[in-house]
Amino acid sequence: MKPDSYRAAIYRGIGKVDVVDLPYPECGDDDVIVRNLMCGVCGSDIHAFRHGGDEHMIWKDHEFGHEALSEVVEIGSNVKGLSVGDHVFPNQGKALRDMNRMGTVGGFSEFIRIPQCEVGYSVLKIDNDIPVRTAVLFEPFVIGTRGALSLGPGPGKGAIVFGGGIIGMSAAIMLSWLGCDKVMVVDISEFRLENAKSFGLVTCNPAKEDLAQKALAEFGSQQTFFGERCGADLYLDAIGMKVAIDNFAMLAGREARLAIVGVHHEPVPLDLLQVCYGNWHIGGCGNIAIEDAVGEIVAMMKSGRFDLSSLVTHEYGVDRIEEALVMGGNAGEAQKVCVSFEPA
């Protein structure tokens, strides 16, 4: 039986989210209604709560949340390729047919109406046998996978990831999945580094260890025009801070590759002579479409090689969304915070 209303989190601006009751949506012939099972708290949600949401398309007075894993509960007569009970990822701006709604899909609400629903475009099917607390990580793993693939990972290569948040962890796990011999995560949060170790990743806390010495010990060294450098081939900046670029420039040897996945808000100096003589390859966050990432990510999630559910460290009901947004920014205690609509 359909409910008359549903609980929905409405972004009201800096420091304020209201949770309200809204009328249950009508499902048209071309539409689908999904019930959200769980939705991850993104760094953009945290930024909106702390500083404002416009730059992340998290608009005031809108339902928000965009990292949802959802269950199909109603299907319009014209929609093909779905069954009631299927698990899906509402595909951000494509889900609502409005690319300005990338950050306001409605993942922090109990239900979403997907208009003119098209499988593979509006929603992406996620195998039901993948545990909810693993499948909810699909969207951040898209970001990590983009960055990892842009580096050309594979056997015989070593990789260093700056940042142990969920994006850094997803990139590091994917670099390992894609065949890199060794992957190191660099962070100053001991909590996150301990989590990284559980996935077989090497770690370094530069607040307590000499990063250059640790990197040379783990990846070997090479002689370059600028002296001894680390033997790691691939680097990924998942924090968007100057220290990541500085550390790359300190470690990188000839032909090193860097993917910049973290969002930098300030210019960062870089010695172009080193770029030239080192023949460094520096790129952005990758460009694989979300739809094209499904196969690789789902295969990794289904493999059983990694206990990804351990990355979800905190769950809150929607009525505690403000607490979830605060905890999401706590690097010392949280890896991935989610809003859950599932029974505890």
MARKESE-764429 format. One record per residue (C-alpha): residue number from 1; residue in one letter; z, y, x. Coordinates in pm, whole numbers, plus 50000, padded with zeros to 5 digits. Layout:
REM MARKESE-764429
<site NUM a <Z Y X>>
...
//
This chain:
REM MARKESE-764429
<site 1 m <50000 50000 50000>>
<site 2 k <49902 50341 50133>>
<site 3 p <50181 50590 50203>>
<site 4 d <50174 50929 50035>>
<site 5 s <50239 51112 50361>>
<site 6 y <50275 51065 50735>>
<site 7 r <50477 51216 51018>>
<site 8 a <50286 51449 51247>>
<site 9 a <50380 51651 51556>>
<site 10 i <50243 52006 51544>>
<site 11 y <50221 52211 51864>>
<site 12 r <50366 52558 51793>>
<site 13 g <50343 52712 52139>>
<site 14 i <50559 52727 52449>>
<site 15 g <50878 52524 52404>>
<site 16 k <50821 52444 52038>>
<site 17 v <50691 52141 51848>>
<site 18 d <50748 52080 51478>>
<site 19 v <50741 51736 51322>>
<site 20 v <50624 51760 50962>>
<site 21 d <50505 51546 50673>>
<site 22 l <50134 51573 50594>>
<site 23 p <49935 51414 50310>>
<site 24 y <49791 51074 50393>>
<site 25 p <49418 51121 50466>>
<site 26 e <49136 51000 50242>>
<site 27 c <48893 50753 50400>>
<site 28 g <48530 50838 50320>>
<site 29 d <48243 50591 50335>>
<site 30 d <48163 50691 50694>>
<site 31 d <48523 50722 50809>>
<site 32 v <48800 50507 50954>>
<site 33 i <49176 50556 50930>>
<site 34 v <49379 50442 51229>>
<site 35 r <49754 50405 51266>>
<site 36 n <49876 50510 51607>>
<site 37 l <50082 50244 51781>>
<site 38 m <50173 50445 52091>>
<site 39 c <50053 50761 52263>>
<site 40 g <50108 50865 52622>>
<site 41 v <50242 51207 52713>>
<site 42 c <49980 51367 52939>>
<site 43 g <50044 51626 53206>>
<site 44 s <49840 51865 52992>>
<site 45 d <50085 51815 52703>>
<site 46 i <50373 51894 52937>>
<site 47 h <50193 52203 53069>>
<site 48 a <50130 52323 52712>>
<site 49 f <50498 52280 52627>>
<site 50 r <50608 52465 52940>>
<site 51 h <50340 52731 52986>>
<site 52 g <50092 52730 52698>>
<site 53 g <49810 52501 52594>>
<site 54 d <49488 52698 52565>>
<site 55 e <49349 52604 52907>>
<site 56 h <49389 52237 52813>>
<site 57 m <49250 52279 52459>>
<site 58 i <49591 52215 52307>>
<site 59 w <49573 52469 52029>>
<site 60 k <49868 52624 51854>>
<site 61 d <49940 52490 51502>>
<site 62 h <49737 52171 51557>>
<site 63 e <49831 51805 51566>>
<site 64 f <49806 51696 51930>>
<site 65 g <49822 51400 52168>>
<site 66 h <49509 51234 52308>>
<site 67 e <49620 50915 52489>>
<site 68 a <49662 50698 52182>>
<site 69 l <49629 50328 52126>>
<site 70 s <49565 50280 51757>>
<site 71 e <49519 50009 51496>>
<site 72 v <49244 50025 51234>>
<site 73 v <49395 50027 50884>>
<site 74 e <49105 50146 50664>>
<site 75 i <48729 50123 50708>>
<site 76 g <48464 50312 50513>>
<site 77 s <48187 50105 50354>>
<site 78 n <47919 50238 50593>>
<site 79 v <48109 50170 50917>>
<site 80 k <48001 49868 51119>>
<site 81 g <48158 49680 51406>>
<site 82 l <48525 49713 51314>>
<site 83 s <48780 49502 51131>>
<site 84 v <49119 49597 50991>>
<site 85 g <49373 49529 51264>>
<site 86 d <49143 49602 51558>>
<site 87 h <49296 49802 51841>>
<site 88 v <49101 50109 51944>>
<site 89 f <49118 50418 52161>>
<site 90 p <49029 50734 51962>>
<site 91 n <48779 50886 52203>>
<site 92 q <48919 51237 52247>>
<site 93 g <48672 51508 52137>>
<site 94 k <48422 51249 52019>>
<site 95 a <48676 51096 51780>>
<site 96 l <48686 51413 51567>>
<site 97 r <48326 51517 51640>>
<site 98 d <48456 51834 51802>>
<site 99 m <48468 51866 52181>>
<site 100 n <48713 52155 52144>>
<site 101 r <48963 51902 52008>>
<site 102 m <48994 51705 52333>>
<site 103 g <49367 51775 52349>>
<site 104 t <49440 51785 51976>>
<site 105 v <49323 51444 51856>>
<site 106 g <49648 51364 51676>>
<site 107 g <49792 51088 51891>>
<site 108 f <50145 51217 51824>>
<site 109 s <50094 51160 51451>>
<site 110 e <50127 50836 51258>>
<site 111 f <49766 50834 51136>>
<site 112 i <49428 50983 51229>>
<site 113 r <49114 51002 51018>>
<site 114 i <48808 50936 51234>>
<site 115 p <48513 51106 51058>>
<site 116 q <48163 50955 51080>>
<site 117 c <48312 50676 51287>>
<site 118 e <48083 50510 51540>>
<site 119 v <48209 50223 51754>>
<site 120 g <48151 50292 52122>>
<site 121 y <48145 50666 52060>>
<site 122 s <48418 50779 51820>>
<site 123 v <48644 50487 51903>>
<site 124 l <48644 50236 52188>>
<site 125 k <48760 49884 52112>>
<site 126 i <49049 49757 52325>>
<site 127 d <49117 49382 52318>>
<site 128 n <49408 49304 52088>>
<site 129 d <49549 49050 52333>>
<site 130 i <49626 49326 52584>>
<site 131 p <49992 49425 52527>>
<site 132 v <50039 49763 52360>>
<site 133 r <50245 49899 52650>>
<site 134 t <49960 49814 52884>>
<site 135 a <49667 49918 52665>>
<site 136 v <49824 50261 52599>>
<site 137 l <49754 50340 52964>>
<site 138 f <49377 50318 52912>>
<site 139 e <49312 50694 52923>>
<site 140 p <49498 50770 53248>>
<site 141 f <49332 50465 53401>>
<site 142 v <48996 50619 53314>>
<site 143 i <49089 50918 53531>>
<site 144 g <49214 50700 53814>>
<site 145 t <48909 50474 53792>>
<site 146 r <48671 50769 53810>>
<site 147 g <48834 50892 54126>>
<site 148 a <48855 50545 54281>>
<site 149 l <48492 50457 54212>>
<site 150 s <48370 50789 54352>>
<site 151 l <48505 50683 54693>>
<site 152 g <48302 50363 54717>>
<site 153 p <48598 50124 54750>>
<site 154 g <48569 49765 54864>>
<site 155 p <48672 49503 55117>>
<site 156 g <48729 49621 55471>>
<site 157 k <48846 49964 55359>>
<site 158 g <49191 50124 55353>>
<site 159 a <49295 50398 55112>>
<site 160 i <49569 50661 55091>>
<site 161 v <49660 50821 54758>>
<site 162 f <49857 51146 54758>>
<site 163 g <50079 51144 54448>>
<site 164 g <50264 50864 54271>>
<site 165 g <50244 50993 53916>>
<site 166 i <50054 50798 53655>>
<site 167 i <49713 50920 53775>>
<site 168 g <49793 50845 54138>>
<site 169 m <49928 50504 54042>>
<site 170 s <49627 50423 53829>>
<site 171 a <49392 50524 54113>>
<site 172 a <49590 50322 54367>>
<site 173 i <49597 50013 54145>>
<site 174 m <49224 50043 54080>>
<site 175 l <49149 50085 54452>>
<site 176 s <49338 49762 54508>>
<site 177 w <49163 49593 54215>>
<site 178 l <48824 49704 54350>>
<site 179 g <48886 49526 54678>>
<site 180 c <49044 49766 54928>>
<site 181 d <49238 49578 55194>>
<site 182 k <49540 49809 55182>>
<site 183 v <49641 50106 54967>>
<site 184 m <49920 50351 55044>>
<site 185 v <50087 50585 54794>>
<site 186 v <50242 50904 54933>>
<site 187 d <50509 51080 54726>>
<site 188 i <50855 51231 54760>>
<site 189 s <50994 51058 54449>>
<site 190 e <51178 50743 54556>>
<site 191 f <51170 50627 54195>>
<site 192 r <50791 50633 54185>>
<site 193 l <50757 50482 54531>>
<site 194 e <50975 50187 54431>>
<site 195 n <50747 50138 54133>>
<site 196 a <50444 50147 54364>>
<site 197 k <50593 49877 54586>>
<site 198 s <50619 49644 54286>>
<site 199 f <50237 49652 54267>>
<site 200 g <50196 49549 54629>>
<site 201 l <50116 49901 54744>>
<site 202 v <50233 50046 55076>>
<site 203 t <50440 50363 55039>>
<site 204 c <50545 50667 55239>>
<site 205 n <50793 50940 55155>>
<site 206 p <50700 51229 55388>>
<site 207 a <51035 51394 55317>>
<site 208 k <51200 51101 55495>>
<site 209 e <50926 50949 55713>>
<site 210 d <50664 51081 55952>>
<site 211 l <50345 51044 55748>>
<site 212 a <50111 51043 56048>>
<site 213 q <50310 50773 56227>>
<site 214 k <50335 50560 55913>>
<site 215 a <49964 50592 55839>>
<site 216 l <49868 50499 56197>>
<site 217 a <50101 50201 56188>>
<site 218 e <49957 50075 55859>>
<site 219 f <49586 50151 55903>>
<site 220 g <49537 50166 56278>>
<site 221 s <49385 50458 56464>>
<site 222 q <49052 50591 56579>>
<site 223 q <48961 50846 56844>>
<site 224 t <48776 51150 56715>>
<site 225 f <48661 51487 56847>>
<site 226 f <48999 51619 56730>>
<site 227 g <49206 51341 56883>>
<site 228 e <49372 51033 56737>>
<site 229 r <49330 50996 56362>>
<site 230 c <49418 50742 56095>>
<site 231 g <49193 50441 56042>>
<site 232 a <49204 50468 55662>>
<site 233 d <48860 50530 55513>>
<site 234 l <48941 50666 55166>>
<site 235 y <49174 50938 55040>>
<site 236 l <49256 51062 54692>>
<site 237 d <49443 51379 54595>>
<site 238 a <49626 51312 54267>>
<site 239 i <49866 51608 54282>>
<site 240 g <49644 51916 54308>>
<site 241 m <49861 52083 54571>>
<site 242 k <49786 52228 54914>>
<site 243 v <50001 51968 55087>>
<site 244 a <49757 51694 54983>>
<site 245 i <49463 51871 55144>>
<site 246 d <49670 51951 55454>>
<site 247 n <49770 51586 55488>>
<site 248 f <49412 51470 55444>>
<site 249 a <49298 51710 55718>>
<site 250 m <49576 51582 55943>>
<site 251 l <49491 51214 55894>>
<site 252 a <49120 51189 55825>>
<site 253 g <48893 51033 56082>>
<site 254 r <48516 51032 56105>>
<site 255 e <48332 50953 55779>>
<site 256 a <48653 50983 55575>>
<site 257 r <48603 51033 55202>>
<site 258 l <48829 51245 54977>>
<site 259 a <48831 51254 54596>>
<site 260 i <49011 51555 54448>>
<site 261 v <49148 51437 54113>>
<site 262 g <49452 51664 54093>>
<site 263 v <49388 52006 53942>>
<site 264 h <49430 52288 54196>>
<site 265 h <49528 52624 54050>>
<site 266 e <49515 52813 54380>>
<site 267 p <49253 52825 54660>>
<site 268 v <49326 52598 54957>>
<site 269 p <49203 52668 55313>>
<site 270 l <49010 52395 55495>>
<site 271 d <48875 52399 55850>>
<site 272 l <48501 52349 55800>>
<site 273 l <48455 52269 56168>>
<site 274 q <48652 51950 56105>>
<site 275 v <48442 51881 55796>>
<site 276 c <48129 51923 56006>>
<site 277 y <48227 51725 56315>>
<site 278 g <48419 51464 56118>>
<site 279 n <48134 51428 55869>>
<site 280 w <48388 51420 55588>>
<site 281 h <48269 51355 55236>>
<site 282 i <48471 51561 54987>>
<site 283 g <48408 51532 54615>>
<site 284 g <48566 51585 54277>>
<site 285 c <48720 51351 54027>>
<site 286 g <48412 51136 53957>>
<site 287 n <48181 51141 53660>>
<site 288 i <48184 50800 53496>>
<site 289 a <48192 50838 53117>>
<site 290 i <48496 50708 52932>>
<site 291 e <48273 50466 52745>>
<site 292 d <48137 50325 53073>>
<site 293 a <48485 50270 53215>>
<site 294 v <48600 50036 52940>>
<site 295 g <48469 49713 53090>>
<site 296 e <48624 49749 53436>>
<site 297 i <48960 49872 53306>>
<site 298 v <48989 49609 53032>>
<site 299 a <48899 49336 53284>>
<site 300 m <49175 49458 53515>>
<site 301 m <49427 49480 53229>>
<site 302 k <49340 49129 53105>>
<site 303 s <49354 48974 53451>>
<site 304 g <49733 48955 53453>>
<site 305 r <49734 49059 53817>>
<site 306 f <49939 49372 53750>>
<site 307 d <50237 49419 53517>>
<site 308 l <50116 49757 53396>>
<site 309 s <50368 49771 53112>>
<site 310 s <50634 49852 53373>>
<site 311 l <50465 50190 53420>>
<site 312 v <50583 50291 53072>>
<site 313 t <50936 50391 53164>>
<site 314 h <51036 50586 52852>>
<site 315 e <50956 50562 52481>>
<site 316 y <51054 50809 52210>>
<site 317 g <51001 50824 51837>>
<site 318 v <50790 51115 51716>>
<site 319 d <51099 51298 51588>>
<site 320 r <51211 51322 51953>>
<site 321 i <50880 51453 52086>>
<site 322 e <51036 51754 52257>>
<site 323 e <51263 51522 52454>>
<site 324 a <50958 51318 52549>>
<site 325 l <50778 51628 52677>>
<site 326 v <51078 51726 52889>>
<site 327 m <51121 51376 53033>>
<site 328 g <50749 51353 53104>>
<site 329 g <50790 51623 53367>>
<site 330 n <51082 51449 53539>>
<site 331 a <50930 51287 53850>>
<site 332 g <51268 51156 53959>>
<site 333 e <51316 50938 53651>>
<site 334 a <50987 50894 53466>>
<site 335 q <50656 50727 53545>>
<site 336 k <50485 50730 53205>>
<site 337 v <50651 50862 52891>>
<site 338 c <50513 50761 52552>>
<site 339 v <50565 50842 52187>>
<site 340 s <50592 50513 52001>>
<site 341 f <50533 50429 51638>>
<site 342 e <50616 50065 51698>>
<site 343 p <50956 49906 51627>>
<site 344 a <51183 49912 51930>>
//
